[in-house]
Amino acid sequence: MQIRARMSMSADGYVTTPNGWPALTADPAFVSGQSHGIREFLEGCEAALMGRTTFEPALTNNRWPWPDLDVFVLGSKRPDGTPDHVTVDNDAVRLLEKLRSVNRGGDVHLIGGPQTIGTFHALGALDTLELVLLPQLFGGGMHLTPALSPDAGLTFERERVLPGGSVEIVYSCRGSRSELPSKPVGQR
Ligand SMILES: NC(=O)c1ccc[n+]([C@@H]2O[C@H](COP(=O)([O-])OP(=O)(O)OC[C@H]3O[C@@H](n4cnc5c(N)ncnc54)[C@H](OP(=O)(O)O)[C@@H]3O)[C@@H](O)[C@H]2O)c1
């Protein structure tokens, strides 16, 4: 079982639109039906893991977004209307134990958002981080990075161009830690 995060991001580094929607929803190519590789990504997944903020909008969706996946939510309360089969826990370690105890060998899609990715990364539970870089500038929104430590230790695995001009970049989170310069480049 691998825990795999996949985040869409604007070219100026925002994972949400200025009004809080996932970045992908602003891409005309996605809205017109391109999947941006999500179908292939989900082929190996049996579970979806996310924070309560990312989960709650699904409760008012016309269509349940994860019909084929077990769903696990990190949050301090069980939102009203949460289906019985969804596991909610306020403790990330306990939620991971629950997830592992029912795992049948498939991967886990760590959907987000940034706070929850940061939480599982800090626990050493994140295996890969996939970024889908959109050919768009938002000028505002939420960043992935404040919740993800600069010493995340990403190791490049692969990239590919997606329809509509997006680029998928996959990093392993199990590699060596990245070294950031202690001073700005050019200063001695
Ligand atoms: N670009 C993309 O691909 C993408 C993907 C997913 C989401 N998003 C966007 O991300 C935004 C939400 O991100 P977010 O970071 O604000 O929220 P989030 O990670 O979805 O959820 C945050 C909530 O998760 C719980 N949580 C997180 N870490 C915890 C910990 N260590 N211990 C206990 N509970 C913890 C808390 O729930 P409680 O408050 O109940 O305690 C917290 O308020 C949304 O705007 C969404 O559209 C973007």
The ligand as an SDF file (V2000), in Angstrom:
LIG
                    3D

 48 52  0  0  0  0  0  0  0  0999 V2000
   -5.5410   21.5120   -5.8190 N   0  0  0  0  0  0  0  0  0  0  0  0
   -5.9840   20.3480   -5.4020 C   0  0  0  0  0  0  0  0  0  0  0  0
   -5.7530   19.3290   -6.0680 O   0  0  0  0  0  0  0  0  0  0  0  0
   -6.7730   20.2590   -4.1060 C   0  0  0  0  0  0  0  0  0  0  0  0
   -7.0640   19.0010   -3.5750 C   0  0  0  0  0  0  0  0  0  0  0  0
   -7.7740   18.9430   -2.3780 C   0  0  0  0  0  0  0  0  0  0  0  0
   -8.1960   20.1180   -1.7290 C   0  0  0  0  0  0  0  0  0  0  0  0
   -7.8980   21.3090   -2.2820 N   0  0  0  0  0  0  0  0  0  0  0  0
   -8.3350   22.5710   -1.6150 C   0  0  0  0  0  0  0  0  0  0  0  0
   -7.7290   22.6330   -0.3310 O   0  0  0  0  0  0  0  0  0  0  0  0
   -8.5480   23.4600    0.4970 C   0  0  0  0  0  0  0  0  0  0  0  0
   -8.6540   22.8470    1.8760 C   0  0  0  0  0  0  0  0  0  0  0  0
   -7.3560   22.6260    2.3870 O   0  0  0  0  0  0  0  0  0  0  0  0
   -7.0210   22.8110    3.9360 P   0  0  0  0  0  0  0  0  0  0  0  0
   -5.5700   22.5220    4.0810 O   0  0  0  0  0  0  0  0  0  0  0  0
   -7.5470   24.1160    4.3880 O   0  0  0  0  0  0  0  0  0  0  0  0
   -7.9360   21.7550    4.6510 O   0  0  0  0  0  0  0  0  0  0  0  0
   -7.9580   20.1340    4.6880 P   0  0  0  0  0  0  0  0  0  0  0  0
   -6.5760   19.6130    4.7990 O   0  0  0  0  0  0  0  0  0  0  0  0
   -8.8220   19.6300    3.6010 O   0  0  0  0  0  0  0  0  0  0  0  0
   -8.7510   19.9010    6.0590 O   0  0  0  0  0  0  0  0  0  0  0  0
   -8.2940   20.5140    7.2210 C   0  0  0  0  0  0  0  0  0  0  0  0
   -8.9750   19.8700    8.3980 C   0  0  0  0  0  0  0  0  0  0  0  0
   -8.5120   18.5200    8.5440 O   0  0  0  0  0  0  0  0  0  0  0  0
   -8.3490   18.2170    9.9140 C   0  0  0  0  0  0  0  0  0  0  0  0
   -6.9040   18.0490   10.2090 N   0  0  0  0  0  0  0  0  0  0  0  0
   -5.8470   18.3560    9.4170 C   0  0  0  0  0  0  0  0  0  0  0  0
   -4.6940   18.0410   10.0500 N   0  0  0  0  0  0  0  0  0  0  0  0
   -5.0410   17.5560   11.2650 C   0  0  0  0  0  0  0  0  0  0  0  0
   -4.3170   17.0500   12.3810 C   0  0  0  0  0  0  0  0  0  0  0  0
   -2.9670   17.0100   12.3840 N   0  0  0  0  0  0  0  0  0  0  0  0
   -5.0050   16.5950   13.4480 N   0  0  0  0  0  0  0  0  0  0  0  0
   -6.3480   16.6180   13.4680 C   0  0  0  0  0  0  0  0  0  0  0  0
   -7.1190   17.0930   12.4480 N   0  0  0  0  0  0  0  0  0  0  0  0
   -6.4520   17.5540   11.3640 C   0  0  0  0  0  0  0  0  0  0  0  0
   -8.9250   19.4010   10.6810 C   0  0  0  0  0  0  0  0  0  0  0  0
  -10.3160   19.1530   10.7960 O   0  0  0  0  0  0  0  0  0  0  0  0
  -11.2100   19.8120   11.9860 P   0  0  0  0  0  0  0  0  0  0  0  0
  -11.3050   21.2650   11.6730 O   0  0  0  0  0  0  0  0  0  0  0  0
  -12.5280   19.0920   11.9150 O   0  0  0  0  0  0  0  0  0  0  0  0
  -10.4840   19.5480   13.2600 O   0  0  0  0  0  0  0  0  0  0  0  0
   -8.6540   20.5440    9.7190 C   0  0  0  0  0  0  0  0  0  0  0  0
   -9.4400   21.6900    9.9340 O   0  0  0  0  0  0  0  0  0  0  0  0
   -9.9010   23.5890   -0.1730 C   0  0  0  0  0  0  0  0  0  0  0  0
  -10.0320   24.9300   -0.6380 O   0  0  0  0  0  0  0  0  0  0  0  0
   -9.8150   22.6240   -1.3420 C   0  0  0  0  0  0  0  0  0  0  0  0
  -10.5120   23.1330   -2.4580 O   0  0  0  0  0  0  0  0  0  0  0  0
   -7.1840   21.4170   -3.4420 C   0  0  0  0  0  0  0  0  0  0  0  0
  1  2  1  0
  2  3  2  0
  2  4  1  0
  4  5  1  0
  4 48  2  0
  5  6  2  0
  6  7  1  0
  7  8  2  0
  8  9  1  0
  8 48  1  0
  9 10  1  0
  9 46  1  0
 10 11  1  0
 11 12  1  0
 11 44  1  0
 12 13  1  0
 13 14  1  0
 14 15  2  0
 14 16  1  0
 14 17  1  0
 17 18  1  0
 18 19  2  0
 18 20  1  0
 18 21  1  0
 21 22  1  0
 22 23  1  0
 23 24  1  0
 23 42  1  0
 24 25  1  0
 25 26  1  0
 25 36  1  0
 26 27  1  0
 26 35  1  0
 27 28  2  0
 28 29  1  0
 29 30  1  0
 29 35  2  0
 30 31  1  0
 30 32  2  0
 32 33  1  0
 33 34  2  0
 34 35  1  0
 36 37  1  0
 36 42  1  0
 37 38  1  0
 38 39  2  0
 38 40  1  0
 38 41  1  0
 42 43  1  0
 44 45  1  0
 44 46  1  0
 46 47  1  0
M  CHG  2   8   1  16  -1
M  END
$$$$
